């Protein structure tokens, strides 16, 4: 509803009028429109008519637009005389307008939150300021380097590898795009050119900037974390709305000359044209003020950066490197690292060629470890101080590595090289330890011929385009060409092989280089694919063809082999056209125990309490298997719904374990779940109570060792370092954090920092992701009740009724299981649709005639009825999906809502058999159309607006329901090839986001007030309810080994008693402790730098906890890096423990006494190292965590010998 406004003071602005209407009437609380602060603030819009003289004054009139309901109420109250609004001493007059409100404005007022006019005014001020531009004279692409004669205080120089002088031809302007947080350099003269090229520098990609003047040129040097984005566009587009709206095209180079060096040089230097008349002051001062206003980090000013054309990466310098790499032959790992030095921007060609003689000598003299030495060197060189020459870094690494024995991958793991293609770069990493798969195990010993290849935007971000950018054409040229034609790397030619389903979600695939195998002959990508199986059933669908091959590349652990007589296929359970056993089969108890024992060899858990369901891959089958008590011997029964393709001619086949479920996982809230539960009737107070309980439990970790141990175990922190077991055992020895006179002090400086980091990690999850533990709730794999399969063959078999579930929980150490009974909810992440949370009832203790009575730590679903219960939450199935089972009373009283019912999409098919090139085209399409994360973000942001009613807003909003459907379609895209187009997604109603959407490091932005609004949804209250403390500085640990001495004093007598009369055996030669420590330290440093998400290495505390605290734009990439980091750490810890004591023994044997002696020696060595470090002030990275390894081994040996309680 629209009102005309009159009697407006001519100097008033739309912002002052808006603020007056809000504060004096519409948002006054309690007031005429708001009864309490929990209500949504009514949205409205104010415009003032200009006075016609071109100034900033208004002509005394304007319009007020309200929603229909609020407008009618406003008119009624105004006519009664209940509304009086004064601005600048004048009382505003309102009259209903006869004009129809614009539909888009009406929708915005109905659905979008009200934005404080101060926020909007500040944003508009910035946008207006940034309309001014800077004239650019020169654009130069190059690299920073240190001159040979540079002193330690001298700045780096800049080598210009490519240049465009815009004073001779063309023209260029630099402008700030505040809304998109970037600078854009537009190059092109509309009078003489038809194409314009853009260089886009995102604010977050700027590490440093240097401003200076040289030979009268005002320059800005950008030290960039990631290369700029390059685009081109037509400058003379038709004025036609039907003309292609994607007028900008992503490119990898500005011209062929730039393309020749873009792979190696990405830093930027520009020369600005000075114009005092235009700017009113020095152009660099003006540029600097723009940067400050935009919130870019502090600049380095008045730094002289010498610029010259060194031509490090022209053909004359690159050709000698190529010839050298080809000459390395079988030393491919060395050649890979040399490529990494250049491709990753660590060194230039002259530096690398200068190292040639020393690297060749390394290969000749130490061939077996040369690749490993170069691996450490490449990573150390990338993170060396800028003043350290490359040669000096190499010699330092060489000196440390000569004493080391090479690392050997354990069974089920291998060292894998990784390549990432970005629009301009080919980044190399590794080799790093990863889990193996069926194909890699088949070609053991030839792992270096396989590569994991990722396709990412600059900065490891997912490719994502704005609506005006044509990225698809670029992807077909960049990614499609690599997939179809392959590439050369370090003297080898690699071709596309296949992908795994999980890797495809991260835009990662497998490549292979042909090799000669002693029994299989010449192995190529084609020969490997042919050996996988028969794909005729899906060959006409590229997406399904790729997905079926992906099964062989799923990361799995090998277990036991079955003869073809030991497995069979049985029918699926179906009723009324509903499939109840989608993806689940059964195994006998004997086979389950055999598999479990194979996987858990050496594990201290009680095997009798272990769970036997597992997610498997077997020949062409995939899914879950659970124990069927009626199956005898060693046998497995699979179903047609598990068979994805046929594999013929295998007498024996291995069961591969993709996931084994040993313990129940705790269930937690998350942002989408909170949003849905709030819309289904859960009060904000219920969430706040849960959060406050979680925060209180977390902060109490500072109070005592048991509380700290509880925090670590609940959140699976420090597990690989055995910290929870160490602290529990020390607590049994009367050690305590806040000790009394009867206890021993334990709070070492490192332990204190470790505790602070752990608390911070958990609280950040609660604040920024609403990751709040839910009491009495679990996350469990789902299986089907097998009762209906036996109904016609056995009498009196119990079958779960529709709407009922069975859950039995038994944690490690529990003497008796717990059966869930009564009302509960079942859900499956990601929760998008309001019906993704369903109310069910747990039956409690199982009937004696049920087939699931002995199943523990799973949720058993009924296999009869009118709907599939596991399919109801977010379209789940039983091939390994995890379900949240919640019994917490305050989250159970939900308004009913039917589950989503999306008709299955028919797979995209061709009218001919698919080829590998078709699969490659599908991968390109998938990368271009992978909008799962974008849809999720839009869904929760739109759902997060303030609610008008409990019926139609939030996740119940029609837009959100449509987004939930699109999300389901996007998730299934890898299987059916039916994509979601980004252009089908709704636009944001306002250019602001709710406050809970802020980055994890809000201090990085200076403009939060102009970017976010206070959310009145539950997520907003939860976000604002937590304040995080500053993390302690770990760079200066200080002295504090005295507490470690207390640990030694508390253990020394026990150790000496156990070692009394012990004489070391001369039969076994152990590696020197100092050498073990040096190797551990070097690998830990490598891990800390390799998996860091910034230029700063990970702290020792982060590594011990098993997390990366730095924020990253792409949450999925960060999650993958944390997982890879933990894999590398797990391998390092296992190798270090074996180097120290070997495989731990049991009982009172001489072997375990020897192991105790070695572990104690390692512990005392750690104390000596820390003591020397404190005296010299030189921090020893890794000494604290190495001490944990040694201490954990000491306590484990004492426990196994019976000297300590478990």
TITORDO-850625 format. One record per residue (C-alpha): x, y, z. Coordinates in steps of 0.001 Angstrom, whole numbers, padded with zeros to 6 digits, always signed. Each point is the difference from the previous one (the first is absolute). Layout:
BEGIN
XYZ...
END
This chain:
BEGIN
+000000+000000+000000+001397+003389-000979-000322+003387+001734+000965+003421-001274+002119+001961+002470-000084+003807+000156+001392+002771+002215+003448-001607-000101+002925+002247+000925+001920+000604-003232+003315-000901+001640-001296-003318+001355+001173-003216-001662-001747-003290-000617+002140-001450+002803-001024+002576+002605-003669-000347-000926+000242-003804+000121+001666+000138+003399-002649+002359+001344-002898-002167-001208+001655-003092+001492+001041+001478+003362-003061+002133+000655-002756-002364-001144+000433-003182-002006+002814-001628+002001-000679+001553+003386-000231-002833+002512-002343-000354+001734-001991+002121-002396-002749+000133-002572+001511-002695-002240+002220-002048+002314-001128-001604+003233+003367-001560+000917+003581-000132-001232-000435-003533-001391-002276+001207-002806+001287+000560-003515+000735+003654-000755-002467+001156-002702+001818+000886-003190-000737+003161-001965+001586+002235-002625+000379+003778-000215+000886+002060-003077+000245+003796-000247-000534+001987-003177+002972+002164-001097-000475+003754-000195+000784+000101-003731+003121+002162+000293+002467-002895-000057+001016+000325+003667-000478-002241+003006-003120+001759+001314-003522-001358-000394-003098+001901-001116-001850-000620+003289-001847-003124-001189+000581-003720-000224-001592-003428+000353-000306-002575+002768-000647-003593-001041-001201-002612+002519-001310-003531-000239-003770-000189-000458-000739-001105+003563+002318+002530+001644-001190+002733-002393-003642-000443+000942+000900+000101+003675+002139+003091-000571-002843+001804-001833-002502-000839+002716+002275+001268+002789+001021+003119-001961-003627+000968-000646-000681-000364+003718+002854+002361+000745+002079-002670+001755+003013+000447-002292+002236+003059+000094+003409-000007-001681+002362+002981+000084+003164+000487-002065+002237+003061+000399-002774+001793+001883-002703-000676-002588-002948-002347+000418-000367-002339-002954-003370-000211-001769-001217-003296-001526-002666-000622-002670-000930-003377-001552+001152-000303-003602-002059-001515-002788+003048-001446-001757+000590-003750-000040+003081-001132+001878+002636-001630-002200-000219-003788+000394+003728-000456+000632+000003+002713+002690-003080-001520+001618+001690-003430+000131+003168+001547+001445-001953+001725+002785-001918-003210+000747+003016-002307+000127+003188+001963+000545+001159+001199+003415-000011+003687+000881+003474+001496-000319+001065+002705+002434+000254+003234-002055+003372+000715+001581+001306-003232-001555-001524+000778-003381+001279+003581+000083+003523-001149+000796-000088-002499-002829-001271+002570-002498+002690+002442+001116+002671-002551-000779-001519-000931-003357-000185+003673-000966+003621+000548+000997+001195-002977-002033-001591+001299-003178+003208+001960-000566+002689-001772-002040+003795+000026-000420+001680+000268-003392+002560-002761-000565+003063+000606-002189+001629-003434+000146-001011-003510+001000+002830-002417+000823-000136-003682+000963+003049-001498+001668+001577-001518+003057+001853+001201+003085+003587-001128+000467+003145+000854+001946+002901+001481-001883+003360-001721+000385+001561+003015+001711-002990+000737+002256+000651+000541+003698-002185-001415+002798-001893+003303+000344-000493+000584-003720-003449-000405-001494-000684-002583-002640+000144+001035-003624-002730-000499-002593+000689-001774-003279-002341+001177-002766-000772-003127-002019-002759+001603-002094-001041+003614-000466-002645+002085-001747+000881+003669-000410-003320+001830-000210+001574+003379-000732+000887-001158-003518-003285-001678-000869-003336-000732+001584-000975+001226+003467-000808-001452+003429-001902+000974+003130+000098-001505+003494-003184+000049+002048-001095-001413+003350-003115-002226+000027-000903+000151+003657-002980-002363-000099+002153-002731-001538+003133+000770+002081+002308+000396-002955+001962+002389-002207-000514-000127-003751+002469+001273-002586-001827+000574-003288+002306+000051-003035-001335+001136-003349-000754+003135-001980-003647+000046-001128+000912+002412-002787+002454-002349-001692-000559-003508+001428-002887-002444+000054+001158-002166+002928+000805+000986+003556+002151-002097+002320-000395+000145+003782+002376-000862+002809-001946-000726+003187+001839+000093+003335-002095-001216+002933+000696+001711+003300+000627-003243+001875+002650-001060-002538+002252+002967+000862+002786-000937+002394+001914+003298-000149+000085+003176-002049+002927+002306-000548-000541+003577-001207+002835+002051-001340+001377+002277-002672+002847-000875-002362+001225+002217-002862-003139+002094+000320-002311-003052-000195-002483-000546+002838-000214-003762+000404-001870-002542+002101+001471-003485+000470-002452-002741+000974+001437-003028+001796-002879-002380-000681-000926-003189+001805-001784-001187-003146+000161+001189-003622-002467+002595-001243-003094-000961-001965+000137+000831-003713-003090+000775-002082-000905+001432-003386-003172+001547-001365-001401+001748-003027-000052+003763+000437-002688+000706-002589-002816-002349+000929-003445+000472-001571-002515+001879+002140-002252-003044-000013-001351-001715+003089-000066-003301-001883+003707+000237-000765+002220-002430+001916+000033+001182+003611+003212-001948+000652+002063+002608-001775+003138-000515+002071+002247-002920-000868+002479-001611+002359+003447-000429-001576+003327-001398+001163+002135+002598-001694-000166+003580-001266+001950-000846-003159+002388-002748-001183+002979+001871+001428-001609+000089+003428-001104-003628-000347+003629-001081-000464+000926+001191+003511-003336-000205+001861+000783-003526+001215+002982+001281+002001-000555+003729+000648-003161+001444+001504+000961+003030+002101-001119+003400-001220+001567+003440-000366-001911+002978-001366+001030+003566-000746-002640+002637+000766-000238+003235-001928+000316+002941+002394-002624+002707-000373+000019+002521+002847-002821+001995-001607-002155-003134-000025+000804-001394+003439+000893+003189+001844+003078-001695+001435+002647-002599-000783-001558-002955-001857+001607-002531+002358-001486+001790+003030-003397-000203-001626+000472-003676-000873+001067-000747+003551-003092+001708+001441-002186-002111-002302+001698-003155+001281-000545+001018+003619-003665+000813-000670-000476-003364-001729+001372-001825+003038+003121-001390-001654+002819-000845+002381+002636+002614+000901+002284+000916-002857+003777+000156-000190+000695+003546-001031+003143+001718-001284+001747-003270-000786+002320+000077-002972-000614-003057-002185+002509-000165-002827-001670-001227-003194+001809-001439-003012-000569-002486-002814+001950-003115+001037-001876-002407-002334+000249-002911+002417-002712-001933-001823+000701+000590-003649+000847-002930-002279+003773+000394+000313-000186-000617+003760-002772-002635-000006+001487-002311-002640+003093-000964+002088-002338-000912+002876-002118-002214-002288+003089-001813-001329+001237-000549+003550-003340-001466+001138-000093-002434-002922+003521-001091+000865-000978-000956+003550-001740-003110-001387-001095-002356+002791+000520+002658+002683-003467+001331-000734-000659+001024+003588+002983+002359-000195-001188+001410-003324-003465+000552+001510+001450+002126+002797+002067+002082-002433-003192+000692-001950-001664+000917+003291+002651+002635+000737-000848+001781-003246-003741-000633-000265-000762+000941+003599+001846+003316-000334+002676-001008+002498+003010+000635-002245+000911+001274-003440+001965-001812-002700+003421+001465+000823-000313-001040+003638-001066-003522-000994+002688-000440-002643+002550+001255+002498-000956-002897+002267+000316-002508-002851+003473-001345+000857-000903-000483+003686-003284-001773-000841+001750-002248-002524+002563-000878+002670-002817-000783+002443-001530-002400-002528+003334-001729-000657+000990-000425+003633-003349-000442+001732-002395-001198-002682-002269-001924+002398-000840+003077+002066+000534+002720-002623-003709+000373-000719-000808+000283+003696+002744+002577+000573-001297+002053-002924-003536-000270+001390+001102+001610+003250+002073+002545-001855-002831+001118-002310-002295+000611+002961+002694+001678+002122+000998+002241-002923-003595+001139-000454-000141+001169+003627+003568+001197+000502+000663+003567+001164+000212+002375-002958+003592+000856+000933+001182-003640-000192+001558-001008-003350-001337-003173-001602+003457-001630+000089+000284+000527+003746-003436-001547+000566+000990-003035-002088+003222-000581+001931-001829+000237+003328-002555-002625-001048+002710-002219-001478+001955+000036+003232-003020-001052+002044-001192-002735-002362+003173-002033-000458-000503-001650+003384-003565-001060-000729-001351-003297-001111-002629+000218-002769-003678-000034+000942-001953-003109-000947-003771+000044-000450-001934-002558+002087-002425-002498-001531-003103+001710-001368+001755+003352-000492+002332+001395-002629+001865+003199-000868-001957+001893-002643+001015+003002-002104-002630+002685-000470-000414+002535-002822-002431+002930+000034-000907+001792-003228-001178+003582+000521-000827+002451-002804+003643+001122-000171+002075-002466+002033+000862-003673+000397+000688-000416+003725+001854-003074+001268-000159-001578+003438+001263-003093+001735+000442-002853-000104-002208-000290+003084-001396-003080+001675-003594-000901-000948-002290-003011+000248+000272-002528-002806-002696-001418-002273-000660-003121-002070+001908+001187-003065+003060+001298+001845+000266-003273+001938-000154-001883-003289+003129+001813-001213+002007+000084+003200+003497+001323-000576-001102+002269-002858-001752+002673+002060+002194+002800-001420-001687-000476-003376-003347+001104+001461-000906+003639+000695-002885+001654+001784-000951+003036-002062-002283+002782+001216-001609+002841-001933-000427+003149+002035-000346+003715-000378+002828+002184+001263+000580-000437+003728-001340-003586-000039-003544+001355-000164-002809-001797-001790-000791+001379-003433-002986+002297+000343-001222+002639-002408-002024+003145+000376-002974+000323-002319+001883+002238-002433+002949-002394-000495+000208-002788-002577+002176-002516+001801-001203-003095-001809+001945+000784-003163+003146+000558+002032-000420-003305+001873-000415-001923-003231+003224+001519-001279+002020-000267+003214-001363-003048+001845-001415-001876-002990+003264+000205-001901+001981-001405+002956-002501-002839+000480-000140-000999-003651+003587+000615-001091+001897-000614+003238+003152+001880+000975+003737-000409+000475+001581+000329+003413+003638-000500+000942+000668-002009-003159-003085-002258+000159-003234+000130-001956-003175-000442+002060-003500-000897-001245-003400+000190+001713-000949-003249+001722-003167+000347+002137-001237+001497+003286-001569-001029+003283-003409+001405+000926+001302+001850+003057+002959+001392-001946-002261+001269-002777-001794+002148+002577+003339+001752+000566+000628+000129-003786+002828-002514+000251+000712-002909-002358+002657-002641-000638+002599+000145-002784+002505-002709-000915+003208-000169-002014+000519-003202-002042+002424-002525+001507+001245-003504-000657-001201-002591+002515+001824-003368+000366-003200-002065-000268-002593+002341-001513+002174+001451-002746-000534+003606-001053-002419+001637+002429-001934+003001-001288-003066+001945+001066-002092-001933-002509+001279-003414+001111-000754+000803+003641-003562+001132-000788-000595-003122-002097+001072-002231+002905-002508+001500+002443-003124-001760-001232-002941+000023-002408-001763+003358-000219-002407-000797-002849-003030+000702+002185+000947+003662+000421+002231+000619-002997-002468+002413-001633+000113+002363+003017+003370+001785+000473-000752+000916+003622-001001-003550+000978+002890-001493-001963+002416+002238+001924-001757-000696+003318+000208-003767-000471+003714+000126-000765+000379+002235+003054-000771-002946+002298+003415-001505-000739+001670+003262+001040-001794+000435+003323+002506+000221+002849-000340-003354+001779+001816-002397+002306+000497-003560-001134-001406-002696+002245-000758-003638-000830-000417-001863-003284-003055-002112-000719-000326-002917-002358-002915+000258-002409-001760-002707+002013+000114+002192+003138-002249+002746-001293-003364+000141-001752-002691+002424-001119-003487+000202+001547-003077+002005-000884-000676+003522+001214-002929+000536+002353-002735+001891-001851-003609+000819+000832-002460+002123-001941+002775+001057-002355+002141+001258+002904+003577-001262+000375+000905-000493+003675+003484-001514-000342+001610+002496-002356+003730-000644+000304+000126-002428+002946+000910-003683+000218+000982-002449+002731+002976-002009+001239+000352-002856+002425+001302+000567+003507+003098-002043-000818+000864+002154-003019-000731+003206+001923+002389-000991+002776+002651-000969-002530-000273+003366-001769-000004+001918+003248+003054-001778+001355+001849+000655-003259-000747+003706+000238+000609+000401+003717+003194-001968+000493+001918+001594+002796-002945+002118+001150-000620+000162+003724-003802+000152-000287-002031-002923+001229-000848-001937-003176-003083-001563+001590-001524+003473+000254+001000+000955-003530-002582+000523-002694+000058-002124-003113-001921+002065-002609+002322+001366-002657-000247+001972-003228+001634-002186-002648+001101-000232-003605+000026-003517-001456+000472-000682-003706-002771+002174-001537-002021+000302+003223-000096+002874+002503-001977+000629+003162-000344-001078+003631+000086-003464+001496-001337-000882+003446+000010-003232+001959-002787-002490-000682-000063-002435+002958-001572-002712-002171+002933-000109-002421+002517-002687+000888+003709-000396-000633+001836+002527-002155-002557+001469-002388-001207+003293-001466-003341+000694-001690-000350+003038-002261-002972+001515-001794-000728+001222-003542-000278+003597+001285+003681-000289+001005+001184-001246-003407+001222+002900-002141+001867-001944-002683+001137-003540-000764+003465-001448+000534+000517-003429-001562+002518-002766+000439+001118+000564+003588+000241-003186+002069+001099+002003+003049-000808+003629+000713+000940+002327+002821-002457+001796+002243+001143+003620+000106-001037+002074+003009-000928+003602-000772-001215+000673+003574-000105-002141+003111-002278+001092+002814+001563-000712+003359-001509+002585+002332-003120+002142+000128+000649+003567-001052-001540+002837+002010-002653+002050-001779+000329+003769-000198-002056+002892-001218+001086+001922-003064-001239+003155-001689-002465-001600-002466-001391-002283+002707-000492+002922+002401-001839+001909-002726-002361-002895-000762-000654-000831+003662-000780+003648+000761-002463+000079-002886-001556-003234+001277-000670+001495+003446+003137-000266+002163+000461+003159+002068+003095+002199-000163+000383-000474+003745+000363-003771-000452+002952+000538-002337+001576+002576+002329-000244-002386+002965+001691-002733-002004+002698+002424-001116+000657+001329+003503+000310-003544+001290+002496-000845-002770+002004+003192+000579+000087-000616+003749+001217-003580-000478+002649+001213-002429+001365+002756+002231+000119-002382+002974+002875-001806-001720+002192+002523+001810-001172-001284+003369+001287-003569+000148+001612-002802-001970-003200-002108-000151-001891+002951-001499+002790+000621-002518+000074-003683-000943-003785+000022-000408+000242+002961-002408+002707-001696-002059-001882-003288-000256-003368+001540-000827+001497+001978-002871+002636-002572-001031+002915+002351+000582+003658-000975+000604-000948-003630-000589+002966-000919-002225+002425+001284+002644-001739-002107+002715-000508+003156+002076-003323-001088+001608+001578-003309+001137+003153+001793+001207-001970+002488+002087-002329-002649+001401+002919-002139+001130+001847+002962+001488-003163+000955+001849-000076-003518+001457+003509+000744+001286-001399+003054+001862+001031+002609-002587-002422+002896-000403-000246+003354-001752-000917+002022+003086+001718-002208+002529-000436+000045+003760+002517-001090+002625-000840-003676-000589+000428+000216-003787+002816+000561-002474+000006+003046-002331-000391-000681-003734-000875+003300-001650+003044+000442-002274+000084+003050-002318-000472-002225-003063-002915-001866+001580-001556+003334+000939+000274+001234-003593-001304-003323-001274-003032+000369+002241-000605+003581-001187+000199-001088-003642-002366-002921+000604-002525+002196+001790+000239+002611-002745-000471-002643-002709-003172-001325+001632-001438+003450+000753+000613+001142-003567-001996-002975-001233-002825+000986+002348+000073+003688-000978+000566-000171-003741-001650-003300-000922-002486-000510+002859+001758-003324+000641-001652-000628+003363-000032-003529+001477-003502-001392+000553-000382-002086+003193-001507-003482-000281+000560-000014-003733+002224-001830-002488+001108-000102-003612-000277-003555-001293+000103-001944-003263-003314-001378-001178-000884-003610-000834-003248-001799-000795-001959-002457+002132+000530-003355-001701-003153-001475+001598-002243+000379-003071+002553-001990-002042-000624-003019+002258-003755+000381+000600-000918-002577-002603+002745-002433+001059-000120+000064+003823-002781+000204+002514-000373+002783+002521+002596+002441-001371-000352+003516+001427-000139+002830-002548+000393+003674+000908-003289+001857-000638-000126+003165-002079+001134+003096+001927+002050-002050+002499+003770-000329+000268+002399-002084+002057+003155+001492+001527+002383-001697+002422+003005+002006+001225+003078-001551+001561+003119+002101+000329+003481-001341+000615+000254-000892+003650-003773-000272+000586-000851-003215+001824-003624+000124-001169-001608+001478-003123-002620+002757+000013-003187-000445-002007-001704+003182-001184-003698+000052+000758-002772+002489-000715-000407+003037-002259+002977+001270-001962+000788+001712-003267+001954-001336-002925+001858+002220-002467+002875-000093-002425+002357+002822-000945-000238+002208-001876-003425+001034+001293-001627+002320-002546-003701-000801-000227-002264+000398+003088-000967-003666-000432+003624-001168+000249-000586-000474+003749-002541-002737+000757-001520-001067+003298+000236-003735+000744-000075-002300+003004+002796-002242+001271-001249-003400+001213+002470-000474+002870+001144-003558+000797-000298-002256-003035-002484-002862-000111+001691-003381+000323-001269-001046-003411+001535+002989-001829+002992-000405-002314+001592+003299+001074+000172-000724+003743+003828-000092+000071+000657+002963-002278+001629+002883+001853+000754+003604-000903-002189+000020-003105-003545+001164-000663-002198-002781-001346-002820+001165-002275-003238-001872-000768-000184-001850-003310-003765+000206-000376-002723+002661-000220-001089+002716-002373+003245+002000-000093+003730-000535+000352+001034+001625+003271+003736+000276-000799-000913+001698-003293-002147+002634+001735+002839+002114+001483+001737+001716-002942-000442-002971-002359+002267-002356+001936+000659-003666-000663+001760-002869+001756+003310-000167-001852+001925+001716+002799-002027+003130+000787+000177+001312+003557-003149+001005+001919-000439+002244+003048-002219-001626+002617-001068+002649+002553-001764-000679+003294+000633+003347+001689-003466+000956+001257+000049+003717-000877+000657-000771-003684-002832-002520-000400-003187+002083+000087-000092+000834-003705-002793+001112-002251-000603-002852-002478+001266+000336-003540+000005-002516-002815+003389-001002-001426+001009+001350-003362-001107-002074-002971+002130+000736-003029-000618-002155-003070+003182-001821-001059+001717+001651-002946+000712-002127-003048+003757-000188-000598+001370+001990-002887+000815-002456-002779+001520+000021-003458-001336-001841-003031+003264-001925-000164+002504-001627+002382+001926+002514+002113+003712+000480-000519+002646+001247+002377-000227+003376-001733-003697+000095+000926+000948-000634+003628+002512+002852-000286-002738+002276-001354-002182-000993+002947+002791+000898+002453+000320+003440-001600-003779+000459+000211+000028-001137+003618+002749+002451+000987-001855+002795-001780-003382-000911+001514+000991-001195+003482-002233+002321+002002-000698-002161+003068+001808+002398+002320-001475+003071-001664-003553-001356+000241+000541-000884+003673+001318+003475+000757-002860+001736-001827-002511-002260+001718+001160+000696+003538+000515+003718-000675-003499+000448-001407-001474-002221+002724+001901+002075+002558-001999+003166-000587-002378+001077+002753-003243-001925+000030-003349+001689-000515-001971-003125+000908+000776-003538+001086-001779-001414-003038+001549+001381-003163+003430+001374+000868+003468-001354+000649+000535-003459-001472-003761-000085-000717+000326+002922-002401-000828-001073-003590+003411+001230-001136+001699-002190+002607-002127-003003-000902+001059+000479-003617+003647+000299+001071-000323-003222+002021-001180-001760-003154+002840+001504-002036+002444-001134+002688-001266-003561-000290+000429+000217-003765+003525+001432+000362+001016-002782+002411-001172-002662-002468+001652+001685-002990+003145-002210+000098-002215-003074-000379-002704+001072-002438+001718+002782-001934-002907+002420+000526+001507+003316+001044-001298+003099+001738+000752+003204-001862+001271+002869+002110-002316+002311-001917-003005-001858+001439+000938+001018+003545-001843+002950+001589+001841+003242+000589+000540+001443+003451-002657+002534+000976+002496+002281+001764+003808+000343-000294+000422-000843+003697+000454-003215+001891-001017-000973+003547+002647+000553+002663+000419-003759+000592+001296-000235-003592+003187+001898+000887+003461-001424-000550+001689-001838+002860+002522+002846+000169-002148+003144-000112+003001+002107+000950+001223-000497-003573-002768+002266-001246-000435+003615+001037-003414+000368-001557-002247-002400+001920-002520+002690+000848-000510+000677-003684-000345-003672-000955-002148-001820+002581-003243+000427+001917-000965-001326+003441-002009-003181-000497-003043-000627+002184-000006-003729-000829+001324-002630+002391+003329-000085-001826+000449+003718+000661-000580-000414+003736+002334-003006+000127+002709+001887-001907-000119+003062+002243-000149-002071+003170+003691-001001-000196+003128+002114+000295+003286-001705-000871+003190+000665+001927+003276+000822-001702+002210-003048-000499+003279-000013+001947+003121+000779-001966+001826-003268-000570+002994+001566-001650+001681+000654+003344-000673-003051+002174+002358+001210+002685+001396-002102+002770-002065-002589+001734+001648-003390-000185-000348-000245+003765-003460-001510-000323+001398-002591-002403+002609-000759+002656-002911-000623+002374-001317-002623-002435+003454-001591-000094+000199-000023+003793-003448-001585+000215+000916-002783-002423+003699-000571+000624-000399-002408+002917-002518-002172-001857+002184-000105-003097+003115-000866+002002-001863-002791+001810-001107-001508-003316+003480+000329-001523+001878-001381+003007+002582-002487-001241-000798+000714-003641+002866-000303-002473-000493+001363-003534+000093-002658-002695+002820+000195-002517-002037-001893-002636-002115+002971-001105+001515+003194-001363-002179+002996+000834+000164+003342-001724+001560+002717+002120-002630+002021+001936+001438+003267-001288-000336-001271-003560-003610-001078+000594-000771+003423+001453+001683+001808-002910-002007-002017-002517-003208+000582+001922+000656+003721+000279+000742+000370-003718-003150-001840-001069-002088+001959+002522+001317+003263-001436-000874-001278-003474-003555-000801+001105-000372+003360+001762+000859+001915-003171-001584-002309-002598-003490+000063+001510-000047+003609+001148-002697+002124-001611+002166+003115+000178+003646+000956-000238+000399-000668+003728+000762-003588+000999-002400-001894+002248+000855+000153+003692+001079-003086+001913-003181+000341+002040-002188-000180-003127+001832-003130-001143-000414-001734+003352-003683+000930+000216-000583-001023-003626-001503+003203-001367+000736+003069-002095-001228+003131+001724+000482+002375-002945-003158+000919-001836-000392-000808-003695-002654+001053-002491-000577-003549-001221-001032-002077+003008+000133-003233-001993+003610+000595-001006+000936+000737+003617-001704-003208+001131+001956-001977-002603+003257+001598+001141-000699-000854+003639-000710-003601-000970+003191-000227-002082+002003+001601+002801-001285-002556+002507+000820-002837-002410+003586+001266-000272+000248+000466+003757-001372-003462+000696+002621-001497-002293+002797+002077+001570-000997-000970+003537-000191-003680-000888+003405+000111-001697+001531+001913+002931-001360-002419+002597+001315-002943-002012+003405+001674-000308+000075+000521+003772-001302-003322+001347-001232-002194-002857-003326-001826+000364-001136+000065+003619-000004-003328+001839-002144-001312+002842+000799-001295+003483+003209-000215+002040+002391-000798-002827+003510+001189-000681-001233+001505-003251-002435+002373+001689+002588+000898+002631+002288+000997-002842-002800+002033-001506-000587+001748+003323+003714+000804+000247+000016+001501-003494-003166+002009+000649+001414+001349+003269+003226+000922-001755-002010+001904-002643-001923+001815+002756+003162+001098+001805+001522+001035-003331-003026+002251-000559+000480+001620+003414+003663+000640-000744-000920+001532-003365-002592+002294+001549+002358+000991+002789+002692+000955-002504-002595+001855-002061-001082+002038+003006+003602+000877+000851+000859+001155-003518-003383+001544-000779-000226-001991-003251-003404-001675-000189+000121-003620-001173-003073-000569-002188-001278-003509+000601+001691-000657+003339-003253+000200+001979-001911-002367-002258+002981-002372-000165-000083+000013+003785-003668-001025-000128+000899-002934-002252+002725-001135+002401-002132+000530+003111-002912-001863-001580+002283-002966-000725+001358+000009+003571-003501-000055+001473-001208-002625-002482+002929-002276+000815-000609+000391+003727-003690-000769-000504+000704-003125-002056+002444-001142+002655-002670+000428+002685+001713+002872+001788-002781+002479-000841-003768-000346-000049-001719+000191-003394
END
